[in-house]
């Protein structure tokens, strides 16, 4: 497969999974959250609040708010991200439009498939769907727009998880219910906020859970007499770098080579198969790592001051002289 074919397949794959994520989001939101008038965060939450208070269609306010945010975020996120976000916004607009018609009964009210009095259970199920769907969209370089755009902008420059950013924004949106008289007496508004806070916690927990599971990395230490063949096969099949360490067995007193490999967790089974097919008697240690940063993995999202940035341009001998001169 050529680089161009690989690029095209990657783009097609992204759009397929973004579409599946949007369908999952639409299902969870319109079937479990909307019929019970549960307030959520995000632009859909703002649109829902407007709908509950005024009757203005959700998909219309969703589209208007997102167009405004897209204009602001275009320079920060880049054209490739924005194209997928625009696709997701338009697709979700029509999905929400048709889904609302489907879940509306003959009496003009939304159908409650769990029955009356099941607000909290519907909340839990719905947020599990929406949280998982948001993670699917993000993992495939997309966004559903709205506060996701804000979260993506912050996540691009700072080491905050998407869930943490969304929690801060959602607190503001959900808390606004306290000041909307259309939601009834003050005690009823408090109920709305409490349920909204529950949606926020569950949805963002699912978002971070799915995102981190996909990004989780592992470290392999492989002790084998056939280390050269194992390293060559892993490098060829997985396109991974392999570090060779010098080892010394205390009991046997023999020198041996140790392979050190950092890989994504989902690649573990492939690595185990390669090792077993070459050397079934190899000694292998697998451990989880908190984070792996650099080429092929996550980016180090920390700010570097001008003084710290100038260090990399110094020669080692010059840096040593500067350190001695400063008395450190």
C-alpha positions as CSV (number, residue, x, y, z in Angstrom):
1,X,0.0,0.0,0.0
2,X,1.4,3.4,-1.0
3,X,1.6,6.4,1.2
4,X,-1.3,8.0,-0.7
5,X,-3.5,4.9,-0.4
6,X,-2.7,4.7,3.3
7,X,-3.6,8.4,3.7
8,X,-6.9,7.9,1.8
9,X,-7.8,4.8,3.8
10,X,-7.0,6.6,7.1
11,X,-9.4,9.5,6.1
12,X,-12.2,7.1,5.0
13,X,-11.8,5.2,8.3
14,X,-12.0,8.4,10.3
15,X,-15.3,9.4,8.6
16,X,-16.8,6.0,9.0
17,X,-16.1,6.0,12.8
18,X,-17.1,9.6,13.2
19,X,-20.4,8.7,11.6
20,X,-20.9,5.7,13.8
21,X,-20.1,7.9,16.9
22,X,-22.6,10.5,15.8
23,X,-25.3,7.8,15.4
24,X,-24.6,6.5,18.8
25,X,-24.7,10.0,20.3
26,X,-28.1,10.8,18.6
27,X,-29.5,7.5,19.9
28,X,-28.5,8.1,23.5
29,X,-29.5,11.7,23.5
30,X,-32.9,11.6,21.8
31,X,-34.1,8.2,23.2
32,X,-32.9,8.5,26.9
33,X,-32.2,12.2,27.7
34,X,-34.5,14.4,25.7
35,X,-37.9,12.7,26.6
36,X,-37.2,13.2,30.3
37,X,-36.1,16.8,29.9
38,X,-32.7,16.1,31.3
39,X,-30.3,19.0,31.0
40,X,-26.8,18.2,29.8
41,X,-23.7,20.2,29.0
42,X,-22.3,21.2,25.6
43,X,-24.0,23.0,22.8
44,X,-26.7,20.3,22.7
45,X,-27.3,21.1,26.4
46,X,-27.7,24.8,25.6
47,X,-30.0,24.0,22.7
48,X,-32.0,21.7,25.0
49,X,-32.4,24.5,27.6
50,X,-33.5,26.9,24.8
51,X,-36.0,24.2,23.6
52,X,-37.4,23.5,27.1
53,X,-37.8,27.2,27.8
54,X,-39.0,28.5,24.4
55,X,-39.9,25.6,22.1
56,X,-37.3,26.6,19.5
57,X,-36.1,23.5,17.7
58,X,-32.9,22.0,19.1
59,X,-31.2,21.4,15.8
60,X,-31.6,25.0,14.7
61,X,-30.0,26.6,17.8
62,X,-27.3,23.8,17.7
63,X,-26.4,24.8,14.1
64,X,-26.3,28.6,14.9
65,X,-24.1,28.3,17.9
66,X,-21.7,25.9,16.2
67,X,-21.3,28.2,13.2
68,X,-20.2,31.0,15.5
69,X,-17.7,28.7,17.3
70,X,-16.3,27.4,14.0
71,X,-15.4,30.9,12.8
72,X,-13.5,31.6,16.1
73,X,-11.7,28.3,16.2
74,X,-10.6,28.0,12.5
75,X,-7.1,29.3,13.0
76,X,-6.4,27.3,16.2
77,X,-7.4,23.8,15.1
78,X,-6.4,23.8,11.5
79,X,-8.4,23.0,8.3
80,X,-8.2,19.2,8.5
81,X,-9.8,19.1,12.0
82,X,-12.3,21.8,11.0
83,X,-13.4,19.9,7.8
84,X,-14.3,16.9,9.9
85,X,-15.9,19.0,12.5
86,X,-18.1,20.8,9.9
87,X,-19.1,17.3,8.6
88,X,-20.0,16.2,12.1
89,X,-22.0,19.3,12.8
90,X,-24.0,19.0,9.6
91,X,-24.5,15.2,10.0
92,X,-25.6,15.6,13.6
93,X,-28.0,18.4,12.6
94,X,-29.9,16.1,10.3
95,X,-29.6,13.1,12.7
96,X,-31.1,15.1,15.6
97,X,-33.8,16.5,13.3
98,X,-35.0,13.1,12.1
99,X,-34.5,11.3,15.4
100,X,-36.8,13.8,17.2
101,X,-39.5,13.0,14.7
102,X,-39.0,9.3,15.2
103,X,-39.3,9.4,19.1
104,X,-42.4,11.8,19.0
105,X,-45.7,10.0,19.6
106,X,-49.0,10.7,18.0
107,X,-49.9,13.0,20.9
108,X,-46.9,15.3,20.1
109,X,-44.9,14.2,23.1
110,X,-41.6,12.4,23.2
111,X,-41.8,8.6,23.9
112,X,-40.4,7.4,27.2
113,X,-39.3,3.9,26.5
114,X,-38.3,3.3,30.2
115,X,-41.7,4.6,31.4
116,X,-42.5,7.4,33.7
117,X,-40.5,8.0,36.9
118,X,-37.3,6.5,35.4
119,X,-35.4,9.8,35.0
120,X,-32.2,8.7,36.7
121,X,-31.9,5.3,35.0
122,X,-32.5,7.0,31.7
123,X,-29.8,9.5,32.6
124,X,-27.2,6.8,33.3
125,X,-27.9,4.9,30.2
126,X,-28.1,7.9,27.9
127,X,-24.8,9.4,29.3
128,X,-23.0,6.1,28.8
129,X,-24.0,6.3,25.1
130,X,-23.1,10.0,24.7
131,X,-19.8,9.8,26.6
132,X,-18.7,6.8,24.6
133,X,-19.7,8.3,21.3
134,X,-17.8,11.5,22.0
135,X,-14.7,9.5,22.6
136,X,-15.1,7.6,19.3
137,X,-15.4,10.9,17.5
138,X,-12.4,12.5,19.2
139,X,-10.2,9.4,18.6
140,X,-10.8,9.6,14.9
141,X,-9.7,13.3,14.6
142,X,-13.2,14.7,14.7
143,X,-15.5,16.7,16.9
144,X,-19.2,17.2,17.4
145,X,-18.6,20.9,17.6
146,X,-19.7,23.2,20.3
147,X,-17.8,22.9,23.6
148,X,-15.9,20.0,22.0
149,X,-14.1,22.7,19.9
150,X,-13.2,24.6,23.1
151,X,-11.9,21.4,24.7
152,X,-9.9,20.5,21.6
153,X,-8.3,24.0,21.6
154,X,-7.3,23.8,25.2
155,X,-6.1,20.2,24.9
156,X,-3.9,21.2,21.9
157,X,-1.8,23.5,24.1
158,X,-2.2,22.3,27.7
159,X,-1.9,18.9,29.4
160,X,-5.6,18.9,30.4
161,X,-7.8,15.9,29.5
162,X,-10.8,16.5,27.3
163,X,-13.0,15.5,30.2
164,X,-11.5,18.1,32.6
165,X,-12.1,20.9,30.1
166,X,-15.6,19.8,29.3
167,X,-16.5,19.6,33.0
168,X,-15.6,23.3,33.5
169,X,-17.6,24.4,30.6
170,X,-20.6,22.2,31.4
171,X,-20.7,23.5,35.0
172,X,-21.5,27.0,33.6
173,X,-24.2,25.7,31.2
174,X,-25.9,23.4,33.7
175,X,-25.8,26.1,36.5
176,X,-27.7,28.5,34.2
177,X,-30.8,26.5,34.8
178,X,-31.1,28.1,38.2
179,X,-31.9,31.5,36.6
180,X,-34.5,30.3,34.1
181,X,-38.0,30.8,35.4
182,X,-39.5,28.5,32.7
183,X,-38.2,25.5,34.7
184,X,-40.7,26.2,37.5
185,X,-40.2,26.8,41.2
186,X,-36.7,27.2,42.6
187,X,-36.7,23.6,44.0
188,X,-37.5,22.2,40.5
189,X,-34.6,24.2,39.1
190,X,-32.3,22.7,41.7
191,X,-33.5,19.3,40.6
192,X,-32.6,20.1,37.0
193,X,-29.1,21.2,38.1
194,X,-28.5,18.1,40.2
195,X,-29.5,15.8,37.4
196,X,-27.4,17.9,35.0
197,X,-24.4,17.5,37.3
198,X,-24.9,13.7,37.2
199,X,-25.0,13.8,33.4
200,X,-21.8,15.8,33.4
201,X,-19.9,13.3,35.7
202,X,-21.1,10.1,33.9
203,X,-20.6,11.5,30.4
204,X,-17.1,12.8,31.0
205,X,-16.1,9.7,33.0
206,X,-17.0,7.6,30.0
207,X,-15.2,10.0,27.6
208,X,-11.9,9.8,29.6
209,X,-12.3,6.1,30.2
210,X,-12.6,5.2,26.5
211,X,-9.9,7.8,25.4
212,X,-7.4,6.5,27.9
213,X,-8.0,2.9,27.1
214,X,-7.2,3.6,23.5
215,X,-4.1,5.5,24.3
216,X,-2.7,3.2,27.0
217,X,0.8,2.0,26.3
218,X,2.9,-0.9,27.6
219,X,6.6,-1.7,27.9
220,X,8.1,-5.1,26.9
221,X,11.4,-6.5,28.1
222,X,12.3,-9.5,26.1
223,X,15.1,-11.9,27.1
224,X,15.9,-14.3,24.3
225,X,18.8,-15.9,22.5
226,X,17.0,-15.1,19.2
227,X,16.8,-11.4,20.0
228,X,18.0,-10.3,16.6
229,X,15.3,-12.2,14.7
230,X,12.6,-11.0,17.2
231,X,13.7,-7.4,16.9
232,X,13.8,-7.5,13.1
233,X,10.4,-9.1,12.8
234,X,8.8,-6.5,15.2
235,X,10.4,-3.6,13.4
236,X,9.2,-4.9,10.0
237,X,5.7,-5.9,10.9
238,X,4.8,-3.2,13.4
239,X,7.1,-0.4,12.1
240,X,8.4,0.0,15.7
241,X,11.8,1.0,17.0
242,X,13.5,-1.6,19.3
243,X,16.1,-0.8,21.9
244,X,18.8,-3.4,22.6
245,X,20.2,-3.4,26.2
246,X,23.2,-5.3,27.6
247,X,22.2,-7.8,30.3
248,X,24.1,-10.0,32.6
249,X,22.6,-13.1,34.3
250,X,23.6,-13.2,38.0
251,X,22.9,-16.9,38.4
252,X,24.4,-18.1,35.1
253,X,27.0,-15.5,34.8
254,X,26.3,-15.2,31.1
255,X,26.0,-12.0,29.0
256,X,22.8,-11.6,27.0
257,X,20.9,-9.0,25.1
258,X,17.6,-7.6,26.3
259,X,15.0,-6.0,23.9
260,X,13.1,-3.0,25.2
261,X,9.9,-2.1,23.3
262,X,7.3,0.6,23.9
263,X,4.0,0.0,22.2
264,X,0.3,0.6,22.3
265,X,-1.7,-1.8,24.4
266,X,-3.7,-3.0,21.5
267,X,-0.5,-4.2,19.8
268,X,0.4,-6.5,22.7
269,X,-1.2,-9.6,21.2
270,X,0.7,-9.2,18.0
271,X,4.0,-8.8,19.8
272,X,3.3,-11.9,21.9
273,X,2.5,-13.9,18.7
274,X,5.8,-12.8,17.1
275,X,7.8,-13.7,20.2
276,X,6.1,-17.1,20.6
277,X,6.5,-18.0,16.9
278,X,10.2,-17.3,17.0
279,X,11.2,-18.4,20.5
280,X,8.5,-20.1,22.7
281,X,11.0,-20.2,25.6
282,X,11.7,-16.5,25.6
283,X,11.3,-14.7,29.0
284,X,9.0,-11.7,28.6
285,X,8.0,-8.9,31.0
286,X,5.1,-6.7,30.1
287,X,4.2,-3.6,32.2
288,X,1.9,-0.7,31.9
289,X,3.3,2.8,31.6
290,X,1.6,6.0,32.7
291,X,2.6,7.9,29.6
292,X,4.8,7.7,26.5
293,X,5.7,10.9,24.7
294,X,7.6,11.4,21.5
295,X,7.5,10.3,17.9
296,X,4.7,7.8,17.3
297,X,3.1,8.5,20.7
298,X,1.6,11.4,22.5
299,X,3.0,15.0,22.4
300,X,4.5,16.6,25.5
301,X,2.0,19.4,26.1
302,X,4.0,21.6,28.5
303,X,5.1,25.2,28.0
304,X,8.9,25.9,27.7
305,X,10.3,29.2,28.8
306,X,12.7,31.1,26.5
307,X,15.6,30.3,28.8
308,X,14.8,26.6,28.8
309,X,14.3,26.7,25.0
310,X,17.7,28.2,24.5
311,X,19.4,25.3,26.2
312,X,18.9,22.9,23.3
313,X,20.9,25.3,21.0
314,X,23.9,25.2,23.3
315,X,26.8,22.8,22.8
316,X,27.3,20.4,25.7
317,X,30.6,21.9,26.6
318,X,29.1,25.4,26.6
319,X,26.2,24.3,28.8
320,X,28.7,22.8,31.2
321,X,30.7,26.1,31.3
322,X,27.6,28.1,32.0
323,X,26.6,25.7,34.8
324,X,30.1,26.1,36.4
325,X,30.0,29.9,36.0
326,X,26.7,30.1,37.8
327,X,28.1,28.1,40.7
328,X,25.7,25.2,40.3
